[in-house]
């Protein structure tokens, strides 16, 4: 796996519903935000370009290439090139 500099990988997330993300009376009436983590899976042979952002719950398949600056919002299959914001597959790679 090759990951260029400035790649950001996020695992923390929270609900968009106020009642689900706020914990009341945590400490003397203070509210804090309830967050949880979703795994990010990067399989073998992946190349991720500089400045890419990988969001929670994403899997990047074996031998995939993610172009620099892409924002990966959903899983990317194996053996492909993916680009953009949101990141999408533009080409299949023949790795035989």
N, C-alpha and C positions, 0 to 999 in steps of 0.2 A: 504494500500500500504506500502510495506517495501522496503526502498532503503538503501543499505549498504554505507559505507563511500567511498569516492573517486570516486563516479559516476560522470561522466561529461555529461551534457545535453547542446547541442548546438542548437541555433535557428537561428543564423546569417548565411547568405550565400550570394554568389554573382555569377554573370555570369562568365563563363570561357572565354568569348570574351572580349578582351581589350576595344574595342569601347563601349561596354555596361556597363562595370564596372568602367570606369574612367570618372570623371566629370572634364572637363577642365575649367580653369578660375574661380575656386572656390573663391580664394583669391589671388589677385595679381599674377595670372598665376600659382599658385600651383595646383597640381592635387591631388584629393582624390579618394578613392575607393567607389563606390556606392554599398551599401549592403542593404539587406532586410531580414526580419525574416519570417521563416516558423514555424508554431506551432508544438509542440511536445505534443502528448496526451497520458497520462498514465492512463488506466482505473482502476477500483476498483480491489482489490485483487492481484495486480501485485507484484512480488518479483524480485528485481534487485540486482544482486551480485556486490560485490566491484570491482572497477576499470572498470566497464562497461562504454562504450561511446555511447551516444544516439545522432544521427545526425538529422539535421533539417527535418521537414515534416513527421516524423515517428509517428505511433500510435502503442502502445503496448496494445493488447487486454486483456480483463478481465481475471483475474486469471492466466496470463502467468507467466512463470519463465524465467528470463534471467541469464545465468551463468556468474560468475565473469570473468572480462576481455573481454567480448564479445564486438564487435563493431556493433551496430544496424544501418544498412544502409537503411533498408526498413521496412515497417510495419510488425508486428508480430501478428498473429491471437490469439484469445482467447483460453484459456485452452490448452496450450502447453508449452513445454520446448524448449528453443532456445539457441544455443551456437555458439561461434566461431567468426572469422573475415574473411568474413562478417558473421554476425549472421544468422543462419538458424534453422528451426524447425527440431528437432530430435525425438520428442515424443509428442503424444497427451495425455492429462490428462483427466481422467474420473472424473469430478467434480459433478456427480449426487449424 
